[in-house]
Amino acid sequence: MATYMFLLYNGPDDFDNISPEDMQGVIERYKAWGDSLEKAGKLVGSNKLVDEEGRVMRGRGGNITITDGPFSETKELIGGYFAVNAASYEEAVELAKGCPHLDYGTLEIRAIDEDH
Amino acid sequence: MPDERSIPQLVDHLFRRESGRMVAALTRSFGTGHLQLAEEVVQDALLQALRRWPFHGVPDNPVAWLYRVARNLALDRLRRHTLIRGKEDAVRESLSLAASASRAGAPPDARLDGEITDDQLRLIFLCCHPSISRDARIALTLKTVMGLSVGEIAGAFLSKDTAISQRITRAQRLIRKRKFPFEVPPPDELPARLDAVLEVLYLAFNEGYSAFEGEQLVRVDLCAEALRLTTCLAGSPPTDRPVVHALASLMRFQMSRLPARVDSSGELVRLADQDRSLWDPAHLRAGFGHLDLAARGSEQSVYHLQAIIAAHHASATGTETTDWATVVGYFDQLLEMHPSPIVALNRAVAVAHLHGPSAGLEAIEDIRDHPAVADYYLLPATRGELLSRLDRPFQAAEAFQEALEGRCSAPVRRFLERRLAKAKERAVAISH
């Protein structure tokens, strides 16, 4: 059993013009999926990252540059993650298939390297 | 399973209910000129929930969470907004009042949560102000009071998103320019102002009940929202009036038929063919209950008459046991009070039941050329039915063909196509 990171890119956003009723519906879909992972004992944890105010640090030859970002306008911004226990990538993919995020954005799965 | 109980659940329609309450509360603190700002703050608060809750889960007290975020956003906006100053205390106070209304407990009927705050009542009167054009009134009410999105409103009224947005913006501008007060109208103005509100709710309900596009025969969400607000008005002391109960009764009777109006494969079932045992007994009971309350006093409105007609249908086991003479009598009164080709068409159907299809056709002749029904599929469709019953299939086919040229939902279209095919079949049979 290994832990897999589900990295959720950009979203859910683009919801500026949906009704309160539909917003609740979207939340409930995520919640149902999260609850099902939890009940199956698969969920290790999940967190949302703050949209703005990040810092990007780059070092080269002792020089460190620090810039603000990445910004939410960036296409490849990680909005948050779920950490999930699964036996294989195949199982991880199966678990991710129910995630409503796939209707709104990209989901990337990476295994945590536990071969210390 | 204690584990499951520990996961906080979202009450049905929580967002819709709380957004309505928060917009109303903020409109009071900001002033009616800043209606749009109030809506933006609430939308932002809901969006924050939408961004965070998928990852962090639903908070233990979602309502408190929403109010806290809305309050912070509102105070933040006030700091940046030069036109509104010194309203911080008003924001805190009105939001905390609205929050305590929400804490007061879950409504007994979650589907209809029959309680609105005083601020919501004021908001309804504001959005339905008679100085705002009728179309804009409806759009503004659907968005601000009922929480529909611009896209949903455009869909219901066969309009473009931009057109609906413009309508709403113009209405908001008018409210700001004319400085409409945030109040329940004083007693001398109340009846007329209430009529404007009821008209909006009635139109919203009808729009939902007869969807003109798509697969859906009925937009239940729109009907349910209109019914919910009407029920709320009927339950609020200043607006607990016979005419409001009459409209609530009419809507309940209409809602009761929904389960029988569509068959198992999603096809339309006409009133005459409906299995009335499927009519929703809870709605029927409520319909009769409101009708009793509508009968207090001597007031007689178009809603009274329509509710009474609907009650007649609800009391009969089928079309053959319906008291059509009485129904036609009520339609005569209704026509006198509110002359409209739609009412006349409905009356013609009742006349056909009472005196036969020829009499029904004759009654339709009077309104056939009325511009208000030029595109209305139901008129030629009704003619087609009556002509079929008279075994005049050639003319019936023509009428169904004409009906198909009008605008209607997909299930209605398929229904008309089946009727057309049948008429053609019969036409071939008798010409041989």
Contacts between the chains, C-beta under 8 A, distances in Angstrom:
chain1	res1	chain2	res2	distance
A	12	B	50	6.0
A	12	B	51	6.7
A	12	B	54	6.6
A	13	B	51	7.2
A	15	B	47	6.3
A	15	B	50	5.8
A	16	B	43	7.5
A	16	B	47	7.4
A	17	B	149	5.7
A	17	B	150	6.0
A	17	B	151	6.2
A	17	B	161	7.9
A	18	B	149	5.4
A	18	B	151	7.8
A	19	B	16	7.4
A	19	B	147	5.5
A	19	B	148	5.5
A	19	B	149	4.1
A	19	B	152	6.1
A	20	B	15	3.8
A	20	B	16	4.8
A	20	B	18	7.8
A	20	B	19	4.2
A	20	B	46	5.7
A	20	B	147	4.7
A	21	B	13	6.6
A	21	B	15	6.3
A	21	B	16	4.7
A	21	B	147	6.3
A	21	B	221	7.3
A	22	B	149	7.0
A	23	B	15	5.6
A	23	B	46	5.2
A	23	B	47	7.4
A	23	B	49	7.4
A	23	B	50	5.1
A	24	B	10	6.2
A	24	B	13	7.5
A	24	B	14	6.2
A	24	B	15	3.9
A	24	B	16	7.4
A	26	B	50	6.2
A	27	B	10	7.0
A	27	B	49	6.7
A	27	B	50	6.0
A	27	B	53	5.1
A	27	B	54	6.5
A	27	B	58	7.2
A	28	B	10	6.2
A	30	B	53	7.1
A	30	B	54	3.5
A	31	B	10	7.5
A	31	B	53	7.1
A	31	B	54	7.3
A	31	B	57	7.2
A	31	B	58	6.0
A	34	B	54	7.2
A	34	B	57	6.7
A	35	B	7	5.9
A	38	B	7	7.9
A	39	B	3	7.5
A	39	B	4	7.9
A	46	B	55	4.9
A	46	B	56	7.4
A	47	B	55	5.7
A	47	B	56	7.3
A	48	B	51	6.7
A	48	B	52	5.4
A	48	B	54	7.6
A	48	B	55	3.7
A	48	B	56	6.2
A	51	B	51	7.5
A	79	B	51	7.5
A	80	B	54	7.5
A	80	B	55	4.2
A	81	B	55	7.8
A	82	B	55	7.6
A	100	B	54	8.0
A	101	B	54	7.6
